[in-house]
Amino acid sequence: MRNEAKQEQEEVYSQEVEVSKDRNLERLFRLYVGENAEKFMPLFRYHTNLLDKKFPLSFNLMACLLTIVWLFYRKLYLTGIALLLIPTVVYTIFPDLPGFPAGGFAGMIAVIANSYYASIAIKEIRKIESMDISNQEKDLLILEKGGTSIGGALVGVAIYGAIIFATYLSLSS
């Protein structure tokens, strides 16, 4: 399955004529997600009402352990920034507020991360599909918006490093 997604991405880049006559949402979702699309397909089917079963549970260990890194890797930059800023703002305004149990938060993130990503992907695809541009441009935009970003992950690692360093400085002074 990885080779199919990669081959499809390469075909999109190499063709100069209109890429898709068939604007199949599942194909576009696979194009958006990239290599690991198969892992997200039960969630895609759930979010697009193609799955009659209950919500498919999934657990994402990387999203649990390294939430910001995972969000930035999956190009969910605004969500990552919000998860950094909201607690900072809340605890600045209410410094006496008891701390949130990190383990519960991490567990919640681990369970909802993949579903959240799938729902964002579907929304992005539908937004792109509504644009008045050629199908080839739509496919290229889907490729650009989706997938993963090693650079984003590195920014997430740098943010974690800065947080750890700032915590160390505050505890040592």
C-alpha positions as CSV (number, residue, x, y, z in Angstrom):
1,M,0.0,0.0,0.0
2,R,2.9,2.4,0.7
3,N,4.2,1.9,-2.8
4,E,0.8,2.7,-4.3
5,A,0.5,6.0,-2.4
6,K,4.0,7.0,-3.3
7,Q,3.5,6.0,-6.9
8,E,0.3,8.0,-7.1
9,Q,2.1,11.0,-5.6
10,E,4.8,10.7,-8.2
11,E,2.3,10.4,-11.0
12,V,0.6,13.6,-9.9
13,Y,3.9,15.5,-10.0
14,S,4.9,14.0,-13.4
15,Q,1.8,14.5,-15.4
16,E,1.2,17.8,-17.1
17,V,-2.3,17.1,-18.2
18,E,-5.4,16.9,-15.9
19,V,-4.7,14.2,-13.4
20,S,-8.1,13.1,-12.2
21,K,-11.3,12.5,-14.1
22,D,-12.6,10.6,-11.0
23,R,-12.7,12.9,-8.0
24,N,-13.1,10.0,-5.6
25,L,-12.9,11.2,-2.0
26,E,-11.2,8.0,-0.8
27,R,-8.5,8.3,-3.4
28,L,-8.1,12.0,-2.4
29,F,-7.9,11.1,1.2
30,R,-5.2,8.5,0.5
31,L,-3.4,11.2,-1.5
32,Y,-3.7,13.7,1.4
33,V,-2.4,11.3,4.1
34,G,0.3,9.7,2.1
35,E,2.3,6.6,3.1
36,N,0.3,5.5,6.1
37,A,-3.1,6.1,4.6
38,E,-4.3,2.5,5.3
39,K,-4.0,3.1,9.0
40,F,-6.5,6.0,8.8
41,M,-9.0,4.3,6.4
42,P,-11.4,3.0,9.2
43,L,-11.6,6.5,10.5
44,F,-12.1,7.9,7.0
45,R,-15.0,5.5,6.5
46,Y,-16.5,6.5,9.9
47,H,-16.2,10.2,9.2
48,T,-17.7,9.8,5.7
49,N,-20.6,7.6,7.0
50,L,-19.3,4.6,5.0
51,L,-18.9,2.6,8.2
52,D,-22.1,1.3,9.9
53,K,-20.2,0.2,13.0
54,K,-19.4,2.1,16.1
55,F,-16.5,4.6,16.2
56,P,-13.3,2.7,15.4
57,L,-10.9,3.1,18.3
58,S,-7.3,3.9,17.6
59,F,-4.4,4.6,19.8
60,N,-1.5,6.8,18.7
61,L,1.5,6.3,21.0
62,M,3.5,9.1,19.3
63,A,0.7,11.6,19.7
64,C,0.5,10.5,23.3
65,L,4.2,10.9,24.1
66,L,5.2,13.8,21.8
67,T,1.9,15.6,21.1
68,I,3.4,18.8,19.7
69,V,6.0,16.9,17.6
70,W,3.2,14.7,16.1
71,L,0.9,17.6,15.4
72,F,3.7,19.5,13.6
73,Y,4.8,16.4,11.8
74,R,1.2,16.0,10.5
75,K,1.1,19.7,9.5
76,L,-1.5,20.5,12.2
77,Y,0.4,23.7,13.2
78,L,-2.5,25.7,14.5
79,T,-3.7,22.9,16.8
80,G,-0.1,22.5,18.1
81,I,0.2,26.2,18.7
82,A,-3.2,26.3,20.4
83,L,-2.2,23.4,22.7
84,L,0.9,25.3,23.7
85,L,-0.7,28.7,24.2
86,I,-4.0,27.9,25.9
87,P,-2.5,26.4,29.1
88,T,0.1,29.2,29.2
89,V,-2.6,31.9,28.9
90,V,-4.9,30.1,31.4
91,Y,-2.2,29.6,34.0
92,T,-1.0,33.2,33.5
93,I,-4.4,34.6,34.2
94,F,-5.2,32.0,37.0
95,P,-1.8,31.1,38.6
96,D,-3.5,29.4,41.6
97,L,-5.4,27.0,39.4
98,P,-4.5,23.4,40.2
99,G,-2.5,21.6,37.5
100,F,-4.2,19.4,34.9
101,P,-3.2,15.8,35.2
102,A,-0.8,15.3,32.3
103,G,-1.4,11.5,32.1
104,G,-5.1,12.0,31.5
105,F,-4.5,14.6,28.9
106,A,-1.9,12.5,27.1
107,G,-4.3,9.5,27.1
108,M,-7.1,11.5,25.7
109,I,-4.8,12.9,22.9
110,A,-3.6,9.3,22.1
111,V,-7.2,8.1,21.6
112,I,-8.5,11.1,19.5
113,A,-5.4,12.1,17.5
114,N,-5.9,9.9,14.5
115,S,-9.7,10.6,14.3
116,Y,-9.0,14.4,14.6
117,Y,-6.4,14.1,11.8
118,A,-8.8,12.2,9.6
119,S,-11.6,14.7,10.1
120,I,-9.3,17.6,9.4
121,A,-8.0,15.9,6.2
122,I,-11.6,15.4,5.0
123,K,-12.5,19.0,5.6
124,E,-9.3,20.2,3.9
125,I,-10.0,18.0,0.9
126,R,-13.6,19.2,0.6
127,K,-12.5,22.8,0.9
128,I,-9.9,22.3,-1.9
129,E,-12.5,20.4,-4.0
130,S,-14.8,23.5,-3.9
131,M,-12.1,25.7,-5.4
132,D,-12.4,26.9,-8.9
133,I,-9.1,25.4,-10.1
134,S,-8.2,22.5,-12.3
135,N,-8.2,18.9,-11.0
136,Q,-4.5,18.8,-11.4
137,E,-4.1,21.9,-9.2
138,K,-6.5,20.4,-6.7
139,D,-4.4,17.2,-6.5
140,L,-1.2,19.2,-6.1
141,L,-2.8,21.3,-3.4
142,I,-4.0,18.2,-1.5
143,L,-0.5,16.8,-1.7
144,E,0.9,20.0,-0.4
145,K,-1.5,20.5,2.5
146,G,-1.4,16.8,3.5
147,G,1.2,14.3,4.2
148,T,4.0,14.9,6.8
149,S,6.7,17.3,7.5
150,I,10.1,16.4,8.9
151,G,10.8,20.1,9.3
152,G,7.6,20.5,11.3
153,A,8.6,17.6,13.5
154,L,12.0,19.2,14.1
155,V,10.3,22.5,15.1
156,G,8.2,20.5,17.5
157,V,11.3,18.9,19.0
158,A,12.9,22.4,19.3
159,I,9.7,23.6,21.1
160,Y,9.9,20.6,23.5
161,G,13.6,21.3,24.1
162,A,12.9,25.0,24.9
163,I,10.2,24.0,27.3
164,I,12.4,21.5,29.1
165,F,15.3,24.1,29.2
166,A,12.9,26.8,30.6
167,T,11.6,24.4,33.2
168,Y,15.2,23.5,34.2
169,L,16.1,27.1,34.5
170,S,13.0,27.9,36.6
171,L,13.6,25.0,38.9
172,S,17.3,25.6,39.3
173,S,17.0,29.3,40.3
